[in-house]
Amino acid sequence: MPIAVDIDVMLAKRKMSVGELADRVGITPANLAVLKNGRAKAVRFATLAALCEVLECQPGDLLRWEAPVSP
């Protein structure tokens, strides 16, 4: 997928666990793992806003576009 998710980078910068982030955002650790590992098909703006608020970052710090690799 051309959208890469960098939640793990922000977690490391903030020295926060997945469980703590999930609790503070109000989602399950399993749903956060799906998003963090790039397996999510969509993310609600409310969830993205909550992630940014808790991690004190911008949406671009969590999501980035990667050009597809051609064969």
N, CA, C and O of each residue as an XYZ file, in Angstrom:
284
protein
N       0.855     -1.181      0.000
C       0.000      0.000      0.000
C       0.894      1.234      0.000
O       1.901      1.265      0.708
N       0.545      2.243     -0.776
C       1.407      3.421     -0.859
C       1.348      4.346      0.366
O       2.118      5.303      0.437
N       0.458      4.087      1.327
C       0.417      4.882      2.552
C       1.128      4.102      3.653
O       0.735      2.984      3.985
N       2.176      4.700      4.215
C       2.925      4.077      5.302
C       2.504      4.721      6.616
O       2.247      5.923      6.673
N       2.435      3.918      7.664
C       2.006      4.388      8.981
C       3.219      4.380      9.909
O       3.884      3.356     10.066
N       3.499      5.524     10.518
C       4.668      5.674     11.382
C       4.300      5.863     12.853
O       4.984      6.588     13.575
N       3.232      5.221     13.294
C       2.831      5.345     14.698
C       3.931      4.813     15.607
O       4.177      5.380     16.671
N       4.597      3.730     15.201
C       5.645      3.156     16.036
C       6.805      4.135     16.240
O       7.436      4.136     17.297
N       7.086      4.964     15.239
C       8.142      5.974     15.362
C       7.761      6.991     16.432
O       8.577      7.346     17.282
N       6.507      7.459     16.383
C       6.061      8.449     17.366
C       5.971      7.835     18.763
O       6.258      8.506     19.755
N       5.570      6.558     18.846
C       5.539      5.887     20.145
C       6.939      5.851     20.753
O       7.104      6.107     21.946
N       7.932      5.540     19.953
C       9.306      5.485     20.443
C       9.777      6.877     20.882
O      10.418      7.019     21.924
N       9.458      7.899     20.085
C       9.858      9.263     20.433
C       9.219      9.716     21.742
O       9.837     10.434     22.528
N       7.982      9.294     21.968
C       7.251      9.711     23.174
C       7.437      8.740     24.333
O       6.911      8.958     25.424
N       8.195      7.653     24.087
C       8.432      6.618     25.111
C       7.109      6.122     25.694
O       6.924      6.078     26.911
N       6.194      5.750     24.793
C       4.849      5.329     25.173
C       4.600      3.934     24.607
O       5.083      3.600     23.525
N       3.849      3.131     25.341
C       3.511      1.781     24.867
C       2.238      1.826     24.024
O       1.462      2.780     24.080
N       2.052      0.767     23.244
C       0.830      0.639     22.440
C      -0.389      0.629     23.351
O      -1.395      1.272     23.052
N      -0.303     -0.096     24.454
C      -1.423     -0.172     25.391
C      -1.789      1.173     25.985
O      -2.968      1.508     26.101
N      -0.774      1.948     26.363
C      -1.042      3.274     26.921
C      -1.671      4.186     25.877
O      -2.623      4.909     26.173
N      -1.140      4.156     24.651
C      -1.717      4.979     23.591
C      -3.161      4.583     23.319
O      -4.027      5.449     23.195
N      -3.428      3.294     23.226
C      -4.795      2.823     22.977
C      -5.741      3.313     24.067
O      -6.841      3.781     23.773
N      -5.313      3.207     25.334
C      -6.146      3.676     26.450
C      -6.424      5.168     26.345
O      -7.561      5.607     26.517
N      -5.393      5.938     26.065
C      -5.549      7.385     26.028
C      -6.353      7.851     24.823
O      -7.032      8.876     24.893
N      -6.285      7.106     23.710
C      -7.049      7.467     22.513
C      -8.481      6.960     22.598
O      -9.394      7.568     22.040
N      -8.678      5.839     23.300
C     -10.020      5.272     23.432
C     -10.336      4.216     22.388
O     -11.493      4.047     22.002
N      -9.304      3.498     21.926
C      -9.518      2.380     21.008
C      -8.857      1.141     21.608
O      -8.050      1.244     22.532
N      -9.203     -0.017     21.080
C      -8.621     -1.241     21.606
C      -7.174     -1.385     21.128
O      -6.823     -0.903     20.050
N      -6.342     -2.044     21.925
C      -4.969     -2.300     21.467
C      -4.940     -3.089     20.155
O      -4.044     -2.887     19.335
N      -5.903     -3.975     19.950
C      -5.955     -4.751     18.706
C      -6.212     -3.845     17.509
O      -5.566     -3.995     16.472
N      -7.142     -2.910     17.638
C      -7.419     -1.976     16.537
C      -6.235     -1.046     16.289
O      -5.940     -0.710     15.142
N      -5.563     -0.633     17.346
C      -4.379      0.202     17.175
C      -3.275     -0.591     16.467
O      -2.560     -0.042     15.629
N      -3.134     -1.864     16.797
C      -2.127     -2.705     16.141
C      -2.417     -2.851     14.649
O      -1.496     -2.827     13.832
N      -3.690     -3.001     14.292
C      -4.065     -3.090     12.876
C      -3.654     -1.812     12.150
O      -3.104     -1.870     11.050
N      -3.916     -0.679     12.753
C      -3.539      0.602     12.156
C      -2.014      0.750     12.111
O      -1.449      1.130     11.085
N      -1.363      0.450     13.223
C       0.089      0.606     13.338
C       0.841     -0.262     12.338
O       1.875      0.149     11.812
N       0.335     -1.439     12.078
C       1.010     -2.378     11.181
C       0.622     -2.194      9.717
O       1.031     -2.981      8.864
N      -0.163     -1.159      9.423
C      -0.504     -0.843      8.043
C      -1.550     -1.751      7.431
O      -1.671     -1.807      6.207
N      -2.309     -2.463      8.246
C      -3.338     -3.374      7.727
C      -4.725     -2.744      7.687
O      -5.671     -3.367      7.206
N      -4.858     -1.512      8.186
C      -6.158     -0.838      8.193
C      -6.501     -0.350      6.795
O      -5.626      0.096      6.053
N      -7.764     -0.435      6.441
C      -8.249      0.071      5.153
C      -8.656      1.536      5.252
O      -8.723      2.236      4.242
N      -8.928      1.996      6.472
C      -9.383      3.375      6.675
C      -9.102      3.775      8.121
O      -8.899      2.925      8.988
N      -9.095      5.073      8.360
C      -8.993      5.598      9.715
C      -9.939      6.792      9.809
O      -9.961      7.649      8.926
N     -10.707      6.838     10.871
C     -11.619      7.960     11.075
C     -10.823      9.207     11.439
O      -9.809      9.129     12.133
N     -11.290     10.353     10.965
C     -10.617     11.601     11.302
C     -10.612     11.817     12.816
O      -9.645     12.357     13.354
N     -11.665     11.407     13.504
C     -11.719     11.563     14.963
C     -10.607     10.750     15.626
O      -9.994     11.208     16.590
N     -10.350      9.554     15.116
C      -9.268      8.716     15.659
C      -7.920      9.338     15.344
O      -7.043      9.391     16.207
N      -7.746      9.811     14.115
C      -6.499     10.454     13.733
C      -6.255     11.695     14.585
O      -5.129     11.935     15.020
N      -7.287     12.476     14.822
C      -7.164     13.673     15.657
C      -6.787     13.300     17.083
O      -5.950     13.963     17.696
N      -7.398     12.243     17.619
C      -7.080     11.803     18.978
C      -5.636     11.305     19.064
O      -4.945     11.580     20.045
N      -5.181     10.581     18.053
C      -3.787     10.116     18.027
C      -2.834     11.318     18.031
O      -1.849     11.343     18.768
N      -3.146     12.301     17.202
C      -2.301     13.503     17.127
C      -2.301     14.272     18.448
O      -1.265     14.781     18.876
N      -3.457     14.354     19.084
C      -3.544     15.071     20.356
C      -2.697     14.384     21.418
O      -1.912     15.035     22.108
N      -2.855     13.065     21.549
C      -2.132     12.315     22.578
C      -0.630     12.313     22.295
O       0.176     12.468     23.212
N      -0.256     12.138     21.030
C       1.165     12.068     20.674
C       1.788     13.442     20.427
O       2.991     13.556     20.190
N       0.947     14.490     20.486
C       1.395     15.864     20.257
C       2.172     15.958     18.939
O       3.345     16.332     18.904
N       1.468     15.603     17.856
C       2.099     15.611     16.538
C       1.078     16.012     15.479
O      -0.084     16.267     15.793
N       1.511     16.065     14.249
C       0.656     16.370     13.111
C       0.318     15.070     12.368
O       1.063     14.096     12.479
N      -0.794     15.034     11.611
C      -1.133     13.826     10.851
C       0.008     13.354      9.953
O       0.192     12.150      9.774
N       0.774     14.283      9.390
C       1.897     13.914      8.536
C       3.033     13.227      9.281
O       3.896     12.604      8.662
N       3.036     13.337     10.608
C       4.026     12.613     11.403
C       3.641     11.145     11.538
O       4.486     10.306     11.852
N       2.375     10.834     11.303
C       1.875      9.468     11.463
C       1.664      8.752     10.141
O       1.781      7.529     10.071
N       1.353      9.504      9.090
C       1.046      8.917      7.789
C       1.901      9.556      6.718
O       2.109     10.769      6.723
N       2.402      8.738      5.790
C       3.158      9.281      4.659
C       2.907      8.429      3.432
O       2.597      7.241      3.524
N       3.049      9.063      2.284
C       2.843      8.386      1.003
C       4.181      7.867      0.506
O       5.185      8.578      0.549
N       4.193      6.625      0.034
C       5.380      6.028     -0.574
C       5.041      5.635     -2.004
O       4.006      5.017     -2.257
N       5.894      5.987     -2.914
C       5.674      5.601     -4.312
C       5.743      4.084     -4.439
O       6.627      3.450     -3.862
N       4.815      3.500     -5.192
C       4.857      2.049     -5.387
C       6.127      1.650     -6.134
O       6.608      2.369     -7.009
N       6.651      0.490     -5.768
C       7.850     -0.024     -6.412
C       7.427     -0.756     -7.675
O       6.601     -1.668     -7.624
N       8.005     -0.350     -8.832
C       7.645     -1.032    -10.085
C       8.567     -2.231    -10.290
O       9.736     -2.212     -9.904
N       8.019     -3.260    -10.899
C       8.837     -4.463    -11.128
C       9.905     -4.276    -12.167
O      10.658     -5.208    -12.452
